[in-house]
Amino acid sequence: MRVADFTFELPDSLIARHPLAERRSSRLLTL
């Protein structure tokens, strides 16, 4: 396995800056 295998583009728009008002609306990505 190489470090380069884990290099990918992640747009800033997909990074949470603040929590959602309703916790039920949140999602979690697990790998």
mmJSON file of the N, C-alpha and C atoms, coordinates in Angstrom:
{"data_MODEL":{"atom_site":{
"group_PDB":["ATOM","ATOM","ATOM","ATOM","ATOM","ATOM","ATOM","ATOM","ATOM","ATOM","ATOM","ATOM","ATOM","ATOM","ATOM","ATOM","ATOM","ATOM","ATOM","ATOM","ATOM","ATOM","ATOM","ATOM","ATOM","ATOM","ATOM","ATOM","ATOM","ATOM","ATOM","ATOM","ATOM","ATOM","ATOM","ATOM","ATOM","ATOM","ATOM","ATOM","ATOM","ATOM","ATOM","ATOM","ATOM","ATOM","ATOM","ATOM","ATOM","ATOM","ATOM","ATOM","ATOM","ATOM","ATOM","ATOM","ATOM","ATOM","ATOM","ATOM","ATOM","ATOM","ATOM","ATOM","ATOM","ATOM","ATOM","ATOM","ATOM","ATOM","ATOM","ATOM","ATOM","ATOM","ATOM","ATOM","ATOM","ATOM","ATOM","ATOM","ATOM","ATOM","ATOM","ATOM","ATOM","ATOM","ATOM","ATOM","ATOM","ATOM","ATOM","ATOM","ATOM"],
"id":[1,2,3,4,5,6,7,8,9,10,11,12,13,14,15,16,17,18,19,20,21,22,23,24,25,26,27,28,29,30,31,32,33,34,35,36,37,38,39,40,41,42,43,44,45,46,47,48,49,50,51,52,53,54,55,56,57,58,59,60,61,62,63,64,65,66,67,68,69,70,71,72,73,74,75,76,77,78,79,80,81,82,83,84,85,86,87,88,89,90,91,92,93],
"type_symbol":["N","C","C","N","C","C","N","C","C","N","C","C","N","C","C","N","C","C","N","C","C","N","C","C","N","C","C","N","C","C","N","C","C","N","C","C","N","C","C","N","C","C","N","C","C","N","C","C","N","C","C","N","C","C","N","C","C","N","C","C","N","C","C","N","C","C","N","C","C","N","C","C","N","C","C","N","C","C","N","C","C","N","C","C","N","C","C","N","C","C","N","C","C"],
"label_atom_id":["N","CA","C","N","CA","C","N","CA","C","N","CA","C","N","CA","C","N","CA","C","N","CA","C","N","CA","C","N","CA","C","N","CA","C","N","CA","C","N","CA","C","N","CA","C","N","CA","C","N","CA","C","N","CA","C","N","CA","C","N","CA","C","N","CA","C","N","CA","C","N","CA","C","N","CA","C","N","CA","C","N","CA","C","N","CA","C","N","CA","C","N","CA","C","N","CA","C","N","CA","C","N","CA","C","N","CA","C"],
"label_alt_id":[null,null,null,null,null,null,null,null,null,null,null,null,null,null,null,null,null,null,null,null,null,null,null,null,null,null,null,null,null,null,null,null,null,null,null,null,null,null,null,null,null,null,null,null,null,null,null,null,null,null,null,null,null,null,null,null,null,null,null,null,null,null,null,null,null,null,null,null,null,null,null,null,null,null,null,null,null,null,null,null,null,null,null,null,null,null,null,null,null,null,null,null,null],
"label_comp_id":["MET","MET","MET","ARG","ARG","ARG","VAL","VAL","VAL","ALA","ALA","ALA","ASP","ASP","ASP","PHE","PHE","PHE","THR","THR","THR","PHE","PHE","PHE","GLU","GLU","GLU","LEU","LEU","LEU","PRO","PRO","PRO","ASP","ASP","ASP","SER","SER","SER","LEU","LEU","LEU","ILE","ILE","ILE","ALA","ALA","ALA","ARG","ARG","ARG","HIS","HIS","HIS","PRO","PRO","PRO","LEU","LEU","LEU","ALA","ALA","ALA","GLU","GLU","GLU","ARG","ARG","ARG","ARG","ARG","ARG","SER","SER","SER","SER","SER","SER","ARG","ARG","ARG","LEU","LEU","LEU","LEU","LEU","LEU","THR","THR","THR","LEU","LEU","LEU"],
"label_asym_id":["A","A","A","A","A","A","A","A","A","A","A","A","A","A","A","A","A","A","A","A","A","A","A","A","A","A","A","A","A","A","A","A","A","A","A","A","A","A","A","A","A","A","A","A","A","A","A","A","A","A","A","A","A","A","A","A","A","A","A","A","A","A","A","A","A","A","A","A","A","A","A","A","A","A","A","A","A","A","A","A","A","A","A","A","A","A","A","A","A","A","A","A","A"],
"label_entity_id":["1","1","1","1","1","1","1","1","1","1","1","1","1","1","1","1","1","1","1","1","1","1","1","1","1","1","1","1","1","1","1","1","1","1","1","1","1","1","1","1","1","1","1","1","1","1","1","1","1","1","1","1","1","1","1","1","1","1","1","1","1","1","1","1","1","1","1","1","1","1","1","1","1","1","1","1","1","1","1","1","1","1","1","1","1","1","1","1","1","1","1","1","1"],
"label_seq_id":[1,1,1,2,2,2,3,3,3,4,4,4,5,5,5,6,6,6,7,7,7,8,8,8,9,9,9,10,10,10,11,11,11,12,12,12,13,13,13,14,14,14,15,15,15,16,16,16,17,17,17,18,18,18,19,19,19,20,20,20,21,21,21,22,22,22,23,23,23,24,24,24,25,25,25,26,26,26,27,27,27,28,28,28,29,29,29,30,30,30,31,31,31],
"pdbx_PDB_ins_code":[null,null,null,null,null,null,null,null,null,null,null,null,null,null,null,null,null,null,null,null,null,null,null,null,null,null,null,null,null,null,null,null,null,null,null,null,null,null,null,null,null,null,null,null,null,null,null,null,null,null,null,null,null,null,null,null,null,null,null,null,null,null,null,null,null,null,null,null,null,null,null,null,null,null,null,null,null,null,null,null,null,null,null,null,null,null,null,null,null,null,null,null,null],
"Cartn_x":[0.84,0.0,0.893,0.477,1.258,0.427,1.09,0.404,-0.366,0.157,-0.498,-1.87,-2.082,-3.379,-4.487,-4.113,-5.082,-5.183,-4.639,-4.693,-5.93,-6.768,-7.969,-8.358,-9.172,-9.667,-10.913,-10.969,-12.139,-12.529,-13.631,-14.06,-14.391,-14.054,-14.354,-15.84,-16.689,-18.138,-18.615,-17.796,-18.179,-17.658,-16.922,-16.368,-17.278,-17.747,-18.651,-17.89,-18.446,-17.85,-18.567,-19.865,-20.692,-21.651,-22.042,-23.009,-24.382,-25.145,-26.507,-27.407,-28.448,-29.385,-30.076,-30.486,-31.109,-30.104,-29.819,-28.832,-29.273,-30.571,-31.082,-30.702,-30.426,-30.103,-28.65,-27.822,-26.406,-26.152,-25.057,-24.652,-23.189,-22.796,-21.423,-20.909,-19.753,-19.114,-18.033,-18.131,-17.109,-16.455,-15.193,-14.44,-13.964],
"Cartn_y":[-1.172,0.0,1.245,2.217,3.444,4.633,5.668,6.889,7.494,7.389,7.941,7.302,6.091,5.429,6.161,6.993,7.7,9.18,9.597,10.986,11.191,12.151,12.451,13.901,14.412,15.782,15.813,16.745,16.927,18.396,18.708,20.1,20.692,21.963,22.644,22.613,22.563,22.565,21.29,20.244,18.99,18.878,19.887,19.875,20.678,20.048,20.725,21.804,22.991,24.105,24.319,24.032,24.219,23.038,22.687,21.587,21.984,21.0,21.252,21.593,22.351,22.726,21.487,20.579,19.329,18.201,17.575,16.494,15.318,15.1,14.0,14.167,15.385,15.652,15.338,15.073,14.844,13.431,13.288,11.996,11.769,10.523,10.167,9.207,9.525,8.649,7.854,6.541,5.686,4.871,4.687,3.913,2.617],
"Cartn_z":[0.0,0.0,0.0,-0.786,-0.883,-0.397,0.077,0.51,-0.658,-1.85,-3.041,-3.288,-2.789,-2.935,-2.181,-1.226,-0.399,-0.742,-1.855,-2.292,-3.154,-2.78,-3.551,-3.335,-4.242,-4.153,-3.275,-2.358,-1.504,-1.549,-2.233,-2.343,-0.969,-0.774,0.486,0.812,-0.207,0.025,0.731,0.743,1.395,2.828,3.284,4.634,5.554,6.625,7.563,8.328,8.35,9.096,10.428,10.447,11.641,11.749,12.964,13.108,12.585,12.161,11.696,12.88,12.616,13.678,14.249,13.37,13.816,13.714,14.818,14.823,13.954,13.821,12.99,11.523,11.101,9.697,9.363,10.374,10.107,9.602,8.871,8.323,8.654,8.762,9.076,8.013,7.457,6.477,7.195,7.136,7.73,6.629,6.761,5.767,6.372],
"occupancy":[1.0,1.0,1.0,1.0,1.0,1.0,1.0,1.0,1.0,1.0,1.0,1.0,1.0,1.0,1.0,1.0,1.0,1.0,1.0,1.0,1.0,1.0,1.0,1.0,1.0,1.0,1.0,1.0,1.0,1.0,1.0,1.0,1.0,1.0,1.0,1.0,1.0,1.0,1.0,1.0,1.0,1.0,1.0,1.0,1.0,1.0,1.0,1.0,1.0,1.0,1.0,1.0,1.0,1.0,1.0,1.0,1.0,1.0,1.0,1.0,1.0,1.0,1.0,1.0,1.0,1.0,1.0,1.0,1.0,1.0,1.0,1.0,1.0,1.0,1.0,1.0,1.0,1.0,1.0,1.0,1.0,1.0,1.0,1.0,1.0,1.0,1.0,1.0,1.0,1.0,1.0,1.0,1.0],
"B_iso_or_equiv":[0.0,0.0,0.0,0.0,0.0,0.0,0.0,0.0,0.0,0.0,0.0,0.0,0.0,0.0,0.0,0.0,0.0,0.0,0.0,0.0,0.0,0.0,0.0,0.0,0.0,0.0,0.0,0.0,0.0,0.0,0.0,0.0,0.0,0.0,0.0,0.0,0.0,0.0,0.0,0.0,0.0,0.0,0.0,0.0,0.0,0.0,0.0,0.0,0.0,0.0,0.0,0.0,0.0,0.0,0.0,0.0,0.0,0.0,0.0,0.0,0.0,0.0,0.0,0.0,0.0,0.0,0.0,0.0,0.0,0.0,0.0,0.0,0.0,0.0,0.0,0.0,0.0,0.0,0.0,0.0,0.0,0.0,0.0,0.0,0.0,0.0,0.0,0.0,0.0,0.0,0.0,0.0,0.0],
"pdbx_formal_charge":[null,null,null,null,null,null,null,null,null,null,null,null,null,null,null,null,null,null,null,null,null,null,null,null,null,null,null,null,null,null,null,null,null,null,null,null,null,null,null,null,null,null,null,null,null,null,null,null,null,null,null,null,null,null,null,null,null,null,null,null,null,null,null,null,null,null,null,null,null,null,null,null,null,null,null,null,null,null,null,null,null,null,null,null,null,null,null,null,null,null,null,null,null],
"auth_seq_id":[1,1,1,2,2,2,3,3,3,4,4,4,5,5,5,6,6,6,7,7,7,8,8,8,9,9,9,10,10,10,11,11,11,12,12,12,13,13,13,14,14,14,15,15,15,16,16,16,17,17,17,18,18,18,19,19,19,20,20,20,21,21,21,22,22,22,23,23,23,24,24,24,25,25,25,26,26,26,27,27,27,28,28,28,29,29,29,30,30,30,31,31,31],
"auth_comp_id":["MET","MET","MET","ARG","ARG","ARG","VAL","VAL","VAL","ALA","ALA","ALA","ASP","ASP","ASP","PHE","PHE","PHE","THR","THR","THR","PHE","PHE","PHE","GLU","GLU","GLU","LEU","LEU","LEU","PRO","PRO","PRO","ASP","ASP","ASP","SER","SER","SER","LEU","LEU","LEU","ILE","ILE","ILE","ALA","ALA","ALA","ARG","ARG","ARG","HIS","HIS","HIS","PRO","PRO","PRO","LEU","LEU","LEU","ALA","ALA","ALA","GLU","GLU","GLU","ARG","ARG","ARG","ARG","ARG","ARG","SER","SER","SER","SER","SER","SER","ARG","ARG","ARG","LEU","LEU","LEU","LEU","LEU","LEU","THR","THR","THR","LEU","LEU","LEU"],
"auth_asym_id":["A","A","A","A","A","A","A","A","A","A","A","A","A","A","A","A","A","A","A","A","A","A","A","A","A","A","A","A","A","A","A","A","A","A","A","A","A","A","A","A","A","A","A","A","A","A","A","A","A","A","A","A","A","A","A","A","A","A","A","A","A","A","A","A","A","A","A","A","A","A","A","A","A","A","A","A","A","A","A","A","A","A","A","A","A","A","A","A","A","A","A","A","A"],
"auth_atom_id":["N","CA","C","N","CA","C","N","CA","C","N","CA","C","N","CA","C","N","CA","C","N","CA","C","N","CA","C","N","CA","C","N","CA","C","N","CA","C","N","CA","C","N","CA","C","N","CA","C","N","CA","C","N","CA","C","N","CA","C","N","CA","C","N","CA","C","N","CA","C","N","CA","C","N","CA","C","N","CA","C","N","CA","C","N","CA","C","N","CA","C","N","CA","C","N","CA","C","N","CA","C","N","CA","C","N","CA","C"],
"pdbx_PDB_model_num":[1,1,1,1,1,1,1,1,1,1,1,1,1,1,1,1,1,1,1,1,1,1,1,1,1,1,1,1,1,1,1,1,1,1,1,1,1,1,1,1,1,1,1,1,1,1,1,1,1,1,1,1,1,1,1,1,1,1,1,1,1,1,1,1,1,1,1,1,1,1,1,1,1,1,1,1,1,1,1,1,1,1,1,1,1,1,1,1,1,1,1,1,1]
}}}
